[in-house]
Amino acid sequence: MRHLIITAHPSTKGYTHRIAKAFLHKAHDKGDEAEILDLYNPKYKLDFLKFEDIRKFPMDDVVLDLQDKIRLADNIVFVYPKWWYAMPGIMKNFIDRVFTSGFAFKYEKGSMMAKQLLKGKTCQVFSTCDGPMYYYMFVGDAGKNILKLTCSLCGIKLKNFEVLYSKRSRDEEFLENWLRKVEKKV
């Protein structure tokens, strides 16, 4: 099994990166291949999507490299904090730029549904937020909806979507136990 762990947090010392590293180490312990792709690494800097003609979609070496990483992965793991009820903008831009028509899905003439080009892959999500769970029960979770729909369109099976609510009020023992929960999902 090959895992691509995609993180989106500007601080390498934050809990988001602890989650990614816990997943990585457990995957390696099981004999799986795993790699962390930090979207804040300048190597993977993506400009915002811009084009004048959708048929002339801009591609560059960074996008092609990221698509290769996804192509090689069996399991894609998204790890991010919730900001404004969704994923950070850098992750949404990653999805816009990398999960493109012709790579992740393809519209075919005469068909109402897109052809899913990433079938056979799975996805896992680990997200944190400072807000309480009951709040998201009322307002919804835009980030979850984006990833569920992205996976569905591309043919990726969403295995789990874990959210650590009220993170800022949790003590270190609780956070360590939550990392063990993440490791059980590998």
N, C-alpha and C positions, 0 to 999 in steps of 0.2 A: 504494500500500500504506500502510495506517495501522497503526502499532505503538503498543501501550500497554505501557510498561515499568514493572513493579510491583516496587518495592524494599522490603526489610524489614530495615533495620539502623539502630540508634539513632544511630550516628555518621555524619554527612554527609561526613566526611573519610576514611572507611574504603574498603577495596578494593571492597566491594559497590557503592558509589556510583561508583567509577571504572569498573567494568564497565558499569553502566547508562549512564553518560555516553559511554563509547566506542561502545556500541550506538546511542545517540541520534545522536551526531555522524555516524557512518557512514550511518545511515538518512537523515539530512538531506542528506549528500553525494550519495546516490543519488537524491535527489528525493522520497523518501518522507516522509510525515507521521509524527511520533513525539513522544511525550509521556512524561515520567517521572511516575509516581504513587508518591510516597513515603508509605508507610503510617504513618510517624511524624509526618507533617505534621498538626498539630492540626485542619486543615480536614477531614481524612478520618477523624477519630476515630470509632471504632465501639464502642459498648458491647457487652459479651458478650451472646450470644443468650440470650433468656429468653422463655418463653411458657407459657401454661397450656393452650391449645388450638391444636394444629397447624394447624387450619383458619383460625385468626385470627393468622396469622404477622405479627409486628410489622415494619412498614416505616417508614422515616423518610426525610427529604430527602437525607441523606448516602448511604444505600443506593441510593436511586433515581438519584442523580447518578453513583455508581460503576457501576451497571448500565448507564446510558446510555453511559459511557465504554467499557465492554466491548462493548456493542451496536454502537458505531461502529468498533471496532477490527477489523482483519483478522487481526492477529497479536498475541497476548498473550505478553509476555516476563516471566518471574518471575526475579528476581535476589535471592539471599538466602544467608546463612551457615547452615551446619548447626549446630544446637544440640541436643544430646541426640539425635542421629541423625535429626533431622527439621528442618523449617522452624521459624522462630521462631513463638511462639504468636500474635503479632499477624497473621501471614500466614494461619495456620489459622483464626483468627477472621474474617478478611476472606473466606475461602472460605465459611465457615459462614453469614455474614451476607449475602453478595452472590450467590453461586451458588445461588439458591433455586429451589424447585419453582415452576413457572409462569414463571420467567425463563430458567433454564439447562436445565431438563428438566421433564417433566410425566408423572406417572403417569396412565394411562388405564385405565378399567374394562375388564376382559377381557384386558388385555395384561400379560404378565410383565415385559416390558422397558419402561423409561421412554422416552418420546418425547424425542429429542435436539433441543433448541431452539437450540443454538449451532453447528449444522452450517455448514461452510464456513470456519470460523475455524481458525487454527493456533496452536500454543503452542511456545515455546522456554523452556528453563530453564538458568540459569547459577548454580551454587552453589559455595560455598567451604567448606572445612573444614580443621581443623588435623590431623586424624587421617590416617594413611596408608591408601592404597587397599586394601591387603590386609586391613585390619581390617574395612572395610565389606563385603568379599567374604564374610566370616564372619558378621557380625551383620545384614547387610542395610541397606536404605536406606528408612526409613519415609516420608520426605518424597517420595522418588521414587514410591513406591507410591501415596501420597495424590494426587499430581498426575496420575499415569497413570490412576488410576481416576476422578478428577474429570473429566478431559478425555474419557475414554471415555463416561461417563454423559451428558455434555453434547453430545457430537458433535464435539468439538474434536480436530483431528489434532495429536498431539505430534510435532514435527519433530526436536527434539534435546534431550538432557539432558546438559549438560556439567558436570563436577565438577572443581574444582581441589583436589586432595588435598594434604595436608602444607603448607598455605599458609604457616604461620609460619616454616617452614624455607627458604622460597624467597627468592632475592635479587631485587633490583629489575629486573635484566635479564630474569629468568624471568617476573616478573609483567607486564612490558611485552609480552613475547612472547605471553603468554596473552591479553592484551587484543587483540592482532592476530588471534588465533584467534577471539575473540568477533566481531570486525569481519567476518571472513570468513563468519560465519553470518547476516549481515544480508541 
